[in-house]
Amino acid sequence: MPLLRTLLSLLSLSSHYTDDHGAIFACSRDEGEKRASTIYYRPFQTWGSSAEWSASLPDDDDAVVVATGSEWSAVATLKGFVHVFSWTGVEKACFSVPGPVVSMNGRGNQLAVVYHEAAPQMGKLLRAPC
């Protein structure tokens, strides 16, 4: 485990998510080293090393939040896009949200994305009616 922590700190881990199906990690881009923001996924149910995958985001974007479900993984980016990948790492969908992503959560085949409705203001919390 110390080796994994060292490796992830060297790669600038920005977000991670673990559930019953697997673990997903996002590493920030590094302009100095010209490294794109990268997502790493490792399923738990598969024993072979070929099951894990990684994907790089466009050079001008950065991973903010990640989540995973029963057959998919998702990453939200600084530019407001949510990329959804299959278990094999194929991008299945990409959509935008109207504000900065705060959090995501996955369960089964469902994904919840929480985002700011407007730019945050000092001392005020914006709440949407339930």
C-alpha angles and dihedrals in degrees: 000000000000089000091054092049091050092048093049093047090052089052093050098245108213103172141001139182132189131188137155092288104047151309129269126195130189124202123199122243118258114211092188092058092032091236119152122224105272136199122210123194130187121180117212099212096062122077098193121090090227091075095072120082143177134206133192124222123223113287094250096052135070135205114249107168135009134194137172137204138183096295106004147050128209137198127194117207138210090252091059100258125134114207117197119201132191122236088267094054098256112142106241101175143003125192137161130234123214096241145023112301114244101177145343132204131188133202125169107318095338129098125194118199120193117196140164113265091209139000109296116252125211111266096004130099116202114216128186116220115256 
